[in-house]
Amino acid sequence: CTSCAAGYFSASSESTTCDTCTPGRYSSGATNKCTDCSPGTVQPNFASAGCVNCVAGFFQDQFGRTSCDPCPPGNYTASSTQSICSSCSTGKFTNTTAATTCFSCDYGKYLPVIQGTECYECAPGTFQNTTAKSFCYSCQPGYFQNASLATFCDSCPAGRFQSLAAGSQCLLCGAGKYALTTTCGQCT
């Protein structure tokens, strides 16, 4: 009877030789079989006494594997030994593989979906004045914004009006009328 060292096993108690654990498996010694590495861990070498953790940004979701996989864009792992990647939430993104964090959409931008890889610009007539948001606010009647990436809306200047939400410009009143920010009044 031979007692096998770590990384080796003996399939039979009557065996006089030890067999080598293959990559993806390990043995702590004195055993009759090798054990598969669990999800979140791997072993690329023969004759190993244990498995190594997948580092942050990488994952492994199967047993008995030899390498970790990088998280795809829009996903991340912030710590080691992960069996799945986490999705970036709405308002956050990552456009690289093997990410360890997601980044917030900047002012004037938004991202309405999970697993995003880039933020969208708020369109004219809308704005966003905080980071990590999934939407843009519409300018209210009486206000406008003619640029994208805006963080605020401007009020209509004197003599002009905007009656709709999400306006990208203010309008002039016709002859014989004057502006009341959201409508025109009749001159008397």
C-alpha positions as CSV (number, residue, x, y, z in Angstrom):
1,C,0.0,0.0,0.0
2,T,1.5,3.3,-1.1
3,S,0.4,6.7,0.4
4,C,0.3,9.2,-2.5
5,A,1.6,12.7,-2.2
6,A,-0.6,15.8,-2.8
7,G,-1.4,16.0,-6.5
8,Y,-1.4,12.3,-6.9
9,F,-3.9,9.5,-6.2
10,S,-4.1,5.7,-6.0
11,A,-7.2,4.2,-7.6
12,S,-6.8,1.0,-5.6
13,S,-5.6,0.2,-2.0
14,E,-3.6,-2.6,-3.5
15,S,-1.7,-0.3,-6.0
16,T,2.0,0.3,-5.6
17,T,2.1,3.3,-7.8
18,C,0.4,6.7,-7.8
19,D,-1.3,8.4,-10.7
20,T,-1.1,12.1,-11.5
21,C,-4.1,14.4,-11.1
22,T,-4.8,16.0,-14.5
23,P,-5.3,19.8,-15.0
24,G,-8.6,21.0,-13.7
25,R,-8.3,18.6,-10.8
26,Y,-6.4,18.3,-7.5
27,S,-5.6,16.0,-4.6
28,S,-4.5,16.8,-1.1
29,G,-2.8,13.4,-0.9
30,A,-3.5,10.0,0.6
31,T,-6.7,9.7,-1.5
32,N,-8.1,7.3,-4.1
33,K,-9.3,10.0,-6.6
34,C,-8.7,13.6,-7.7
35,T,-11.3,16.2,-7.1
36,D,-12.6,18.7,-9.8
37,C,-11.9,22.4,-9.1
38,S,-15.1,24.1,-8.2
39,P,-16.6,27.0,-10.1
40,G,-14.7,30.2,-9.5
41,T,-11.4,28.2,-9.3
42,V,-9.1,26.5,-11.8
43,Q,-6.0,24.5,-12.0
44,P,-3.8,24.6,-15.2
45,N,-1.2,22.2,-14.0
46,F,-0.7,18.4,-13.5
47,A,-0.1,17.0,-10.1
48,S,-1.7,19.9,-8.1
49,A,-2.6,20.0,-4.4
50,G,-5.3,22.6,-4.9
51,C,-7.0,25.0,-7.2
52,V,-6.3,28.7,-7.7
53,N,-9.0,31.4,-7.6
54,C,-10.1,33.3,-10.6
55,V,-9.0,36.9,-10.2
56,A,-11.3,39.9,-10.3
57,G,-12.6,40.6,-13.8
58,F,-12.6,36.8,-14.6
59,F,-15.0,34.0,-13.8
60,Q,-15.4,30.2,-14.3
61,D,-18.9,28.7,-14.1
62,Q,-18.0,25.0,-14.5
63,F,-16.3,22.3,-12.5
64,G,-12.8,20.9,-13.5
65,R,-11.6,23.8,-15.6
66,T,-8.0,24.8,-16.4
67,S,-8.5,28.6,-17.0
68,C,-10.8,31.5,-16.1
69,D,-12.8,33.4,-18.7
70,P,-12.8,37.2,-18.8
71,C,-16.1,39.0,-18.1
72,P,-17.5,40.3,-21.4
73,P,-18.1,44.0,-21.9
74,G,-21.1,45.3,-19.9
75,N,-20.3,42.8,-17.1
76,Y,-17.7,42.7,-14.2
77,T,-16.5,40.8,-11.1
78,A,-15.2,43.0,-8.3
79,S,-13.6,40.2,-6.3
80,S,-11.9,36.8,-6.9
81,T,-13.4,33.3,-6.9
82,Q,-16.5,34.3,-9.0
83,S,-18.5,31.7,-10.9
84,I,-20.5,34.4,-12.8
85,C,-20.0,38.0,-13.8
86,S,-22.3,40.7,-12.5
87,S,-24.2,42.9,-15.0
88,C,-23.6,46.6,-15.0
89,S,-26.9,48.2,-13.8
90,T,-28.8,50.9,-15.7
91,G,-26.9,54.2,-15.8
92,K,-23.5,52.3,-15.6
93,F,-21.3,50.7,-18.2
94,T,-18.0,49.1,-19.1
95,N,-16.7,48.7,-22.6
96,T,-13.8,46.4,-21.9
97,T,-13.4,42.7,-21.2
98,A,-12.2,41.6,-17.7
99,A,-13.7,44.6,-16.0
100,T,-13.6,44.9,-12.2
101,T,-16.1,47.7,-11.9
102,C,-18.7,49.6,-13.9
103,F,-18.5,53.3,-14.6
104,S,-21.3,55.9,-14.1
105,C,-22.7,57.7,-17.1
106,D,-21.6,61.3,-16.9
107,Y,-23.7,64.4,-16.7
108,G,-25.8,64.9,-19.8
109,K,-25.8,61.2,-20.6
110,Y,-28.0,58.1,-19.7
111,L,-28.1,54.4,-20.2
112,P,-31.5,52.7,-20.0
113,V,-30.4,49.0,-20.1
114,I,-28.3,46.6,-18.0
115,Q,-25.0,45.3,-19.4
116,G,-24.4,48.5,-21.2
117,T,-21.1,49.2,-23.0
118,E,-21.7,53.0,-23.7
119,C,-23.9,55.8,-22.5
120,Y,-26.2,57.8,-24.7
121,E,-26.3,61.6,-25.0
122,C,-29.4,63.4,-23.8
123,A,-31.0,64.8,-27.0
124,P,-31.9,68.4,-27.5
125,G,-35.0,69.3,-25.5
126,T,-33.8,67.0,-22.6
127,F,-31.2,67.1,-19.9
128,Q,-29.6,65.1,-17.1
129,N,-28.0,66.9,-14.1
130,T,-26.7,63.9,-12.1
131,T,-24.6,60.8,-13.0
132,A,-25.5,57.1,-13.3
133,K,-29.0,57.7,-14.6
134,S,-31.2,55.6,-16.9
135,F,-33.1,58.5,-18.4
136,C,-33.0,62.2,-19.4
137,Y,-35.5,64.7,-18.1
138,S,-37.6,66.6,-20.6
139,C,-37.5,70.4,-20.5
140,Q,-40.8,71.7,-19.2
141,P,-43.1,74.1,-21.2
142,G,-41.6,77.6,-21.1
143,Y,-38.1,76.1,-21.2
144,F,-35.8,74.8,-24.0
145,Q,-32.5,73.2,-24.7
146,N,-31.0,73.2,-28.2
147,A,-27.9,71.2,-27.5
148,S,-27.3,67.5,-26.6
149,L,-25.4,66.5,-23.5
150,A,-27.2,69.2,-21.5
151,T,-27.3,69.4,-17.7
152,F,-30.1,72.0,-17.6
153,C,-32.8,73.8,-19.6
154,D,-33.0,77.5,-20.3
155,S,-36.1,79.6,-19.9
156,C,-37.5,81.1,-23.1
157,P,-36.2,84.7,-23.7
158,A,-38.5,87.7,-23.6
159,G,-40.8,87.7,-26.7
160,R,-40.6,83.9,-27.2
161,F,-42.6,80.9,-25.9
162,Q,-42.6,77.1,-25.8
163,S,-45.9,75.4,-25.1
164,L,-44.6,71.8,-25.3
165,A,-42.4,69.7,-23.1
166,A,-39.0,68.6,-24.5
167,G,-38.7,71.8,-26.6
168,S,-35.4,72.4,-28.4
169,Q,-36.3,76.0,-29.3
170,C,-38.6,78.8,-28.3
171,L,-41.0,80.3,-30.9
172,L,-42.0,83.8,-31.8
173,C,-45.6,84.9,-31.5
174,G,-47.4,86.0,-34.6
175,A,-48.3,89.6,-35.4
176,G,-50.5,91.3,-32.8
177,K,-49.6,88.8,-30.1
178,Y,-47.1,88.7,-27.2
179,A,-45.3,85.8,-25.4
180,L,-46.3,84.4,-22.0
181,T,-43.5,81.8,-21.8
182,T,-45.8,78.8,-22.6
183,T,-48.3,80.5,-24.9
184,C,-49.1,83.8,-26.8
185,G,-51.5,86.4,-25.6
186,Q,-53.6,88.7,-27.9
187,C,-52.5,92.4,-27.9
188,T,-55.5,94.7,-27.1
